[in-house]
């Protein structure tokens, strides 16, 4: 079966458009919050990760249809490779100072956006939207409770005053 044959058999809005809208909106809201409070992974990174995982899920569904919709473990190989890959990306934003560890929430939002993209792209875009709404509400309410407005960009340093931090490092984490 070719791509055109598969695409002609599906509902474009349900299979591609709605998962894309959900993924991009939720990813951008989480990325905006991370970017505005000065974290290393912002809107671009979150949208790219969410959209990529969504597309892999959609392609995985096409592979499933192409093989005659058989329940074979080989139909899940692409999705299985996303999880360690996103974990590797998330680990790259975690940094350790002398007394602090920074980037855990950013790594968690990267992971969550990837999972939300997988859910939406797998055909459960309503569940992905509900999960994404929970994520956005959780992160934004947490910021407001801390006295941070996530809609306004500001400089934020994650290092303590006692740590010896080069000006170069401060600029990268601002």
Secondary structure, DSSP 8 states (H G I E B T S, - for coil): --HHHHHHHS-HIIIIIHHHHHHHHHHHHHHHHHHHTT-SS-HHHHHHHHHHHHHHHHHHHHHHHHTTS---GGGGHHHHHHHHHHHHHHHHT-EE-SS-EE-HHHHHHHHHHHHHHHHHHTT-HHHHHHHHHHHHHHHHHHHHHTT--TTS------S-TTS---HHHHHHT-
